[in-house]
Amino acid sequence: MIIYDLKCEKNHKFEGWFKDITSFEKQRANNLVTCPICGTSKIEMIPSSITTISGRDIERSDSKKSKEISPLMALKLFHEYIDREFDDVGNKFAEIALSIHRGEAEKRNIRGTTTKGEEETLREEGVHFIKLPVPKFDS
């Protein structure tokens, strides 16, 4: 995976993870890359900062505690973000997503559930959505 720094037409900056540059370009051309803040699909890649490490840096960093988080913790933090930033519309997801897509309702971040038939309708209408697995975390 390659992480690219991206920016939308409204100057919201975010990261995108892609297999390679070709995957990014193909997804962008098909309007599959969208801004997580405003939802626009007019995205461009922006220059990233470059980090280097020398032998001396490695020796110094070994003495510091690592700030890495486990994949499970990263997933948990991601789902906490989704819970906090997206309105849960339950099984009315398809209905509300279509209303937003058609301009009948105000744009907002939503989450919920759909049937396979509703998913197909959303695709046919050109509504962009992502299905996320919902893991169960122990307390």
C-alpha positions as CSV (number, residue, x, y, z in Angstrom):
1,M,0.0,0.0,0.0
2,I,1.1,3.5,-0.8
3,I,-0.3,6.5,1.2
4,Y,-0.8,9.6,-0.8
5,D,-1.5,13.1,0.5
6,L,-4.7,14.4,-1.2
7,K,-6.6,17.6,-1.4
8,C,-10.1,18.4,-2.6
9,E,-11.3,21.4,-4.6
10,K,-12.3,23.0,-1.2
11,N,-8.7,22.6,0.1
12,H,-9.6,19.8,2.6
13,K,-6.4,17.7,3.1
14,F,-6.5,14.0,3.8
15,E,-4.7,10.7,3.1
16,G,-5.6,8.0,0.6
17,W,-4.3,4.4,0.6
18,F,-3.8,2.8,-2.8
19,K,-2.1,-0.2,-4.3
20,D,-0.1,2.0,-6.6
21,I,-0.4,5.3,-8.6
22,T,-2.4,3.5,-11.4
23,S,-5.0,2.4,-8.8
24,F,-5.3,5.9,-7.5
25,E,-5.7,7.4,-11.0
26,K,-8.2,4.8,-12.1
27,Q,-10.3,5.3,-9.0
28,R,-10.1,9.1,-9.3
29,A,-11.2,8.9,-12.9
30,N,-14.2,6.9,-11.9
31,N,-15.1,9.4,-9.1
32,L,-14.4,6.8,-6.5
33,V,-12.0,9.0,-4.5
34,T,-14.0,11.5,-2.4
35,C,-13.2,14.0,0.3
36,P,-14.2,12.6,3.7
37,I,-15.1,16.1,4.8
38,C,-17.3,17.5,2.0
39,G,-17.8,14.5,-0.3
40,T,-16.6,16.1,-3.5
41,S,-14.8,13.9,-6.0
42,K,-12.6,16.6,-7.4
43,I,-9.4,15.4,-5.8
44,E,-5.7,16.1,-6.5
45,M,-2.5,14.7,-5.1
46,I,-0.3,17.1,-3.2
47,P,3.3,16.9,-2.3
48,S,4.2,14.9,0.7
49,S,6.9,15.5,3.2
50,I,9.8,13.1,3.0
51,T,11.2,11.4,6.0
52,T,14.7,9.9,6.2
53,I,16.4,7.9,8.9
54,S,20.1,7.5,9.4
55,G,21.9,5.0,11.6
56,R,22.3,7.7,14.3
57,D,18.5,8.4,14.2
58,I,17.8,4.7,14.7
59,E,20.2,4.5,17.7
60,R,18.5,7.5,19.3
61,S,14.9,6.3,18.5
62,D,15.6,2.9,20.1
63,S,15.9,4.5,23.4
64,K,12.5,6.3,23.1
65,K,9.3,4.4,23.6
66,S,7.4,3.5,20.4
67,K,4.2,5.4,19.7
68,E,2.9,2.7,17.4
69,I,-0.6,1.5,17.9
70,S,-1.8,-2.0,17.2
71,P,-4.0,-2.7,14.2
72,L,-6.9,-3.6,16.5
73,M,-6.6,-0.2,18.3
74,A,-6.4,1.6,14.9
75,L,-9.6,-0.2,13.8
76,K,-11.3,0.7,17.1
77,L,-10.3,4.4,16.7
78,F,-11.5,4.4,13.1
79,H,-14.9,3.0,14.2
80,E,-15.1,5.5,17.0
81,Y,-14.6,8.3,14.4
82,I,-17.4,6.9,12.2
83,D,-19.7,6.7,15.2
84,R,-18.9,10.3,16.2
85,E,-18.9,11.9,12.8
86,F,-21.7,10.1,10.9
87,D,-25.4,10.2,11.6
88,D,-26.8,6.7,12.2
89,V,-29.9,6.5,10.0
90,G,-30.4,2.7,10.5
91,N,-32.3,0.9,7.8
92,K,-33.3,4.2,6.1
93,F,-29.7,4.5,4.6
94,A,-30.7,4.0,1.0
95,E,-33.7,6.3,1.2
96,I,-31.7,9.1,2.8
97,A,-28.6,8.6,0.6
98,L,-30.8,8.9,-2.5
99,S,-32.4,12.1,-1.1
100,I,-29.0,13.6,-0.5
101,H,-27.7,12.5,-3.9
102,R,-30.7,14.1,-5.7
103,G,-30.3,17.3,-3.7
104,E,-33.6,16.8,-1.9
105,A,-31.9,16.7,1.5
106,E,-28.9,18.5,3.0
107,K,-25.5,16.9,2.5
108,R,-24.2,15.1,5.6
109,N,-22.3,12.1,6.6
110,I,-24.6,9.1,7.2
111,R,-24.2,5.5,8.2
112,G,-26.7,2.7,8.3
113,T,-27.7,-0.6,6.8
114,T,-28.9,-1.7,3.3
115,T,-30.3,-4.7,1.6
116,K,-28.5,-6.1,-1.5
117,G,-31.4,-4.7,-3.6
118,E,-31.0,-1.2,-2.1
119,E,-27.2,-1.4,-2.7
120,E,-27.9,-2.1,-6.4
121,T,-30.3,0.8,-6.6
122,L,-27.8,3.1,-5.1
123,R,-25.1,1.9,-7.6
124,E,-27.6,2.4,-10.5
125,E,-28.3,5.9,-9.3
126,G,-24.6,6.8,-9.1
127,V,-24.6,7.1,-5.3
128,H,-21.1,6.6,-3.9
129,F,-21.0,4.6,-0.7
130,I,-18.6,2.3,1.1
131,K,-19.5,-0.9,3.0
132,L,-17.5,-1.2,6.2
133,P,-17.3,-4.3,8.4
134,V,-18.6,-3.8,11.9
135,P,-16.3,-5.6,14.3
136,K,-17.3,-6.4,17.9
137,F,-14.9,-5.2,20.5
138,D,-14.6,-6.7,23.9
139,S,-15.0,-4.2,26.7
